[in-house]
C-alpha cells in the first residue's frame, strides 16, 4: 500500500507541474500523503485543490472525503454543506449516500441532516 501511495504522490507532483491549475492531482496526491502519514503536507495539497477550483462540486466532495480520512469532520461537513445546493443527482444519491469514504461522518447528527436535505 505504501509503495502505491508513493507512486501516486510522485505522479501527482509531476502532473501538478504540468497543470498547476488542475485540482485533481492535488487531491489525489493528498490521498497518498494521508496513507503515508504526511498529514500536514496532505492538508496543504487539499487547500491547493480547493484554491485551484473553489466552485467545483467534485473537488469539494473529494476534499471532504479526504478530510474525513484525516478525522477532520468540521471541514468535511463545511464542504458537503457548501456543495449540496449545486450537486447533481449522481453525487447526492450515489456518492454522498453510499460512499464508504464518508463512513467517519455517518454517526454525526450533521450527516443525518445532510441526508434529509438530499431527500
C-alpha positions in Angstrom: 0.0 0.0 0.0 2.8 2.4 0.9 4.6 1.8 -2.4 1.4 2.6 -4.4 0.9 5.7 -2.3 4.4 6.9 -3.0 3.9 6.4 -6.7 0.6 8.2 -6.6 2.3 11.2 -4.8 5.1 11.2 -7.4 2.7 11.1 -10.3 0.6 13.8 -8.8 3.6 16.0 -8.2 4.6 15.6 -11.9 1.1 16.4 -13.1 0.9 19.5 -10.9 4.0 20.8 -12.6 2.4 20.3 -16.0 -1.1 21.5 -15.0 -0.9 23.6 -11.8 -4.5 24.8 -12.2 -5.9 21.3 -12.2 -7.2 20.4 -8.7 -7.5 16.6 -9.4 -3.8 15.7 -9.0 -3.7 17.8 -5.8 -6.5 15.9 -4.0 -5.4 12.5 -5.5 -1.8 13.1 -4.2 -3.2 14.2 -0.9 -4.8 10.8 -0.5 -1.4 9.2 -1.0 0.1 11.6 1.5 -2.5 10.6 4.1 -1.7 6.9 3.6 2.0 7.8 4.1 1.2 9.7 7.3 2.2 13.1 6.0 -0.9 14.8 7.2 0.5 18.4 7.1 1.5 18.1 3.5 -1.8 16.5 2.7 -3.7 19.5 4.2 -1.5 21.8 2.0 -2.5 19.8 -1.1 -6.2 19.8 -0.1 -6.0 23.6 0.2 -4.3 23.8 -3.1 -7.1 21.7 -4.7 -9.8 24.0 -3.3 -7.9 27.1 -4.4 -7.5 25.8 -7.9 -11.2 25.3 -8.5 -13.2 26.5 -5.5 -16.6 26.1 -7.1 -16.2 22.6 -8.5 -18.6 20.3 -6.6 -16.5 17.2 -7.3 -13.3 18.8 -6.0 -15.3 19.9 -2.9 -16.7 16.4 -2.5 -13.3 14.6 -2.9 -11.6 17.0 -0.5 -14.5 16.4 2.0 -13.8 12.7 1.8 -10.1 13.2 2.4 -10.8 15.5 5.4 -12.9 12.6 6.7 -9.9 10.3 6.3 -7.9 12.8 8.3 -10.5 12.8 11.0 -11.3 16.4 10.4 -15.1 16.4 10.4 -15.7 20.1 10.6 -14.1 21.0 7.3 -15.6 17.9 5.7 -19.1 18.9 6.8 -18.5 22.5 5.7 -17.6 21.3 2.2 -20.6 18.9 2.0 -23.0 21.6 3.1 -21.4 24.1 0.6 -21.7 21.7 -2.4 -25.1 20.3 -1.7 -27.2 23.0 -3.4 -25.1 22.6 -6.5 -24.7 18.8 -6.6 -26.5 16.7 -9.2 -28.5 13.5 -8.6 -25.5 11.2 -9.0 -23.4 13.0 -6.4 -26.3 13.3 -3.9 -27.9 9.9 -4.3 -25.0 7.7 -5.4 -21.9 9.1 -3.7 -22.9 11.0 -0.6 -25.5 8.4 0.4 -23.2 5.3 -0.2 -19.5 6.2 -0.4 -17.6 4.4 2.3 -15.1 7.4 2.4 -17.8 9.2 4.4 -18.3 6.5 6.9 -16.5 8.6 9.6 -19.3 11.1 9.3 -22.3 8.9 9.3 -22.9 8.7 13.1 -22.8 12.5 13.4 -26.2 14.3 13.5 -24.9 16.7 10.9 -24.8 13.8 8.4 -28.3 12.9 9.1 -29.3 16.5 8.3 -27.4 16.3 5.0 -29.3 13.1 4.2 -32.6 14.8 5.0 -31.7 17.7 2.7 -31.0 15.2 -0.1 -34.3 13.5 0.3 
